[in-house]
Amino acid sequence: MGVASGPEVLFSRERIRERVAQMGRQIDLDYAGESIVLVGVLKGAAIFLADLARSISVDNTFDFVAVSSYGKGQRTSGAVKLIKDLDQPIEGKHVILVEDILDTGLTLGFLRSLFEQHQPKSLRIAALLDKPSRRVEKIEADYVGFTIPNQFVIGYGMDFAERYRNLPDICLMPSCRPQAPAE
């Protein structure tokens, strides 16, 4: 009837805030005088997109897409399917695809190909976390918050079976979870 200790913090909320602000400043420099569309990949990137949008001073709007590749476990199925498409056209616009974690690259590769068909003026990728050791598809982010080893992370929008998204820090998934009391 043990209870696991809390998850180990990989990046504190303060460190995340500082890094997202730096990313916002770089986007401001790259798009000075332009308008951009931030496209968040639901659900994991929602919190990151909100903080990133607030750290950008150039004119920006945002939209969301939803894809599925994980289900309820820690491993990707490998097949990516679009669940929710864009609400607004992106043709001729500067688009930044905002993702919580660049892992295998399958999701972002799928979305990049899909978005390029809509002929945006430019298409870049902002990933809060980059896990290059797991890359299957050749894809790199233009803006990266942190590079991490092959560890399963939760918090700041990232989940395990839809739980832990509300943690304010990015944490390592605990190897043992709380157990129900014995009856």
C-alpha positions as CSV (number, residue, x, y, z in Angstrom):
1,M,0.0,0.0,0.0
2,G,2.8,2.4,-0.9
3,V,2.5,5.8,-2.4
4,A,5.1,6.9,-4.8
5,S,7.0,10.0,-4.2
6,G,6.2,13.0,-6.4
7,P,7.7,13.1,-9.9
8,E,11.2,14.4,-10.3
9,V,11.4,17.9,-11.8
10,L,13.4,18.0,-15.0
11,F,12.7,21.7,-15.8
12,S,11.1,24.1,-13.3
13,R,8.3,26.5,-14.2
14,E,10.8,29.4,-13.8
15,R,13.3,27.8,-16.2
16,I,10.5,27.1,-18.7
17,R,9.2,30.7,-18.4
18,E,12.7,32.1,-19.1
19,R,13.3,29.8,-22.1
20,V,9.8,30.4,-23.6
21,A,10.5,34.2,-23.3
22,Q,13.8,33.7,-25.1
23,M,12.1,31.8,-27.9
24,G,9.5,34.6,-28.2
25,R,12.2,37.2,-28.5
26,Q,13.8,35.2,-31.3
27,I,10.5,34.9,-33.1
28,D,10.0,38.6,-32.8
29,L,13.4,39.2,-34.4
30,D,12.7,36.7,-37.2
31,Y,9.3,38.1,-38.0
32,A,9.7,41.8,-37.3
33,G,6.9,43.8,-39.0
34,E,5.1,40.6,-40.1
35,S,2.1,38.7,-38.9
36,I,2.3,35.1,-37.9
37,V,-0.1,32.2,-37.3
38,L,0.8,29.9,-34.4
39,V,-0.7,26.4,-34.9
40,G,-0.8,24.4,-31.7
41,V,-0.9,20.6,-31.8
42,L,-3.6,19.5,-29.3
43,K,-3.6,18.7,-26.5
44,G,0.0,18.7,-25.3
45,A,1.1,22.0,-26.9
46,A,-1.9,24.1,-25.6
47,I,-0.1,25.5,-22.5
48,F,3.2,26.0,-24.4
49,L,1.3,27.8,-27.2
50,A,-0.5,30.1,-24.7
51,D,2.8,31.1,-23.0
52,L,4.7,31.5,-26.3
53,A,2.0,33.7,-27.8
54,R,2.1,36.0,-24.8
55,S,5.9,36.3,-25.2
56,I,5.7,37.3,-28.8
57,S,5.1,41.0,-29.6
58,V,4.6,40.7,-33.4
59,D,1.1,40.4,-34.6
60,N,0.0,36.8,-34.1
61,T,-3.1,34.7,-34.2
62,F,-3.5,31.0,-33.4
63,D,-5.3,27.9,-34.5
64,F,-5.1,24.3,-33.4
65,V,-4.9,20.9,-35.0
66,A,-5.3,17.5,-33.3
67,V,-3.7,14.3,-34.3
68,S,-3.5,10.9,-32.8
69,S,-0.5,8.6,-32.6
70,Y,-0.2,7.5,-28.9
71,G,-3.5,6.2,-27.6
72,K,-3.3,5.8,-23.8
73,G,0.2,4.5,-23.4
74,Q,3.8,5.6,-23.5
75,R,4.6,4.3,-27.0
76,T,3.6,5.7,-30.3
77,S,1.5,3.5,-32.6
78,G,3.6,4.9,-35.5
79,A,0.5,5.8,-37.5
80,V,-0.6,9.5,-37.4
81,K,-4.1,10.6,-38.2
82,L,-5.7,14.0,-38.3
83,I,-8.6,14.4,-35.8
84,K,-9.1,18.2,-36.0
85,D,-8.0,20.3,-39.0
86,L,-7.3,24.0,-39.1
87,D,-10.2,26.4,-38.8
88,Q,-8.6,29.2,-40.9
89,P,-6.8,29.0,-44.3
90,I,-3.0,29.4,-44.0
91,E,-2.2,30.1,-47.7
92,G,0.3,33.0,-48.0
93,K,0.8,33.3,-44.2
94,H,3.8,32.9,-42.0
95,V,3.0,29.7,-39.9
96,I,4.8,28.4,-36.9
97,L,3.7,24.9,-36.0
98,V,3.9,24.6,-32.1
99,E,4.5,21.2,-30.6
100,D,5.2,20.1,-27.0
101,I,7.8,17.5,-27.9
102,L,9.6,16.6,-31.1
103,D,10.2,12.9,-30.6
104,T,10.1,10.4,-33.5
105,G,9.3,13.2,-35.9
106,L,6.3,11.3,-37.4
107,T,3.6,13.7,-36.2
108,L,5.5,16.8,-37.2
109,G,6.6,15.3,-40.5
110,F,2.9,14.4,-41.2
111,L,1.8,17.9,-40.3
112,R,4.6,19.7,-42.2
113,S,3.6,17.7,-45.4
114,L,-0.1,18.5,-44.9
115,F,0.5,22.2,-44.2
116,E,2.9,22.6,-47.2
117,Q,0.1,21.6,-49.5
118,H,-1.8,24.8,-48.3
119,Q,1.1,26.9,-49.5
120,P,2.0,29.1,-46.5
121,K,4.4,32.0,-47.1
122,S,6.7,30.2,-44.6
123,L,6.4,27.2,-42.3
124,R,8.6,26.8,-39.2
125,I,8.4,24.6,-36.2
126,A,8.7,25.5,-32.5
127,A,9.1,22.6,-30.1
128,L,9.3,23.0,-26.4
129,L,11.3,19.7,-26.1
130,D,13.5,17.9,-28.6
131,K,14.3,14.3,-28.1
132,P,16.7,13.6,-31.0
133,S,17.7,10.1,-29.9
134,R,14.2,8.9,-30.9
135,R,14.0,10.5,-34.3
136,V,12.7,8.3,-37.1
137,E,11.8,11.0,-39.6
138,K,14.4,13.5,-40.6
139,I,12.9,16.7,-39.2
140,E,14.3,19.5,-37.1
141,A,12.6,22.3,-35.2
142,D,13.5,25.9,-35.9
143,Y,12.9,26.9,-32.3
144,V,13.7,24.5,-29.5
145,G,13.2,25.1,-25.8
146,F,15.2,22.2,-24.4
147,T,16.9,19.1,-25.7
148,I,16.3,16.0,-23.6
149,P,17.4,12.4,-23.4
150,N,15.1,9.5,-24.1
151,Q,12.9,9.9,-21.0
152,F,9.1,10.0,-20.7
153,V,8.1,13.4,-19.4
154,I,4.9,14.8,-18.0
155,G,3.6,18.2,-17.0
156,Y,3.2,21.6,-18.6
157,G,0.6,20.1,-21.0
158,M,2.2,16.7,-21.5
159,D,0.4,13.7,-20.1
160,F,0.3,10.0,-19.4
161,A,-3.1,8.6,-20.2
162,E,-4.5,12.2,-20.0
163,R,-3.2,12.8,-16.5
164,Y,-0.5,15.2,-15.2
165,R,-1.0,17.9,-17.9
166,N,-1.7,20.4,-15.1
167,L,1.7,20.0,-13.4
168,P,3.5,23.4,-13.7
169,D,6.9,21.9,-14.1
170,I,8.2,19.4,-16.7
171,C,8.8,16.2,-14.8
172,L,10.1,12.7,-15.4
173,M,7.3,10.1,-15.3
174,P,7.7,8.2,-12.0
175,S,8.5,4.5,-12.4
176,C,6.0,3.6,-9.8
177,R,2.6,5.2,-9.4
178,P,0.3,5.4,-6.3
179,Q,-1.4,2.1,-5.6
180,A,-4.9,1.7,-4.4
181,P,-5.2,0.8,-0.7
182,A,-5.6,-2.9,0.0
183,E,-9.1,-3.9,0.9
